[in-house]
Amino acid sequence: MTMKKKSKHGWYCKLCGQFKSNEKFSGKGRSQHICKDCQHQIYEENLTKKQVLKMEKAQTYEQLVPQIASLIKDVDNHVGALANVSALLHSSFLHYFWCGFYIVKGDVLELGPFQGEVACYTIKKGRGVCGKAWEDKQTVVVPNVLQFPGHIACSSKSRSEIVVPVFKDEDVIAVIDVDSKGYSAFDDIDKEWLEKIEKLISPLFDTKVAPLKEK
């Protein structure tokens, strides 16, 4: 269908089915046959959907925190507990592609319990998103890992990532690493709640947790 300007009626909008004056269409709107009013309505609807999704995500995290606390309470098998935490997180969110832990050992992070595809065994301090979070001692949120300097592509499918350092006193002893196939998948809600979860699971990272070794 080709947009035609009518001498009396103006331009036609395919959404509201009305002819409107030239001023009611942007350049992009003309090519898409959508007037400014309908474009604004679409924007508002999409914004509302995003807000609803953010609320649902926050509610899911809020429900997970007591579940995790119960899951790890009085458990001596710390490796198993961390495996269950990663499984619970991974299965609770559609935007989680990979979820797991890297544990500090000397000057490297070593792979710990995780859910997802095969991963790198070791990561040096300052390298990639995990190494950067360890070095800076703060959460790192990356909307597009392809643009992150020194990104380590353990999986070519990963597009965004969040890494939360796990502390014992002032020292980083591990990191929580979550990857997504989508760009900009992580936000302030993920950061807030994963940092709360970090405080819950921090006691699990001690000498009883043995990082996985390459055979």
Disulfide bonds with the S-S distance in Angstrom:
Cys120-Cys154 1.98
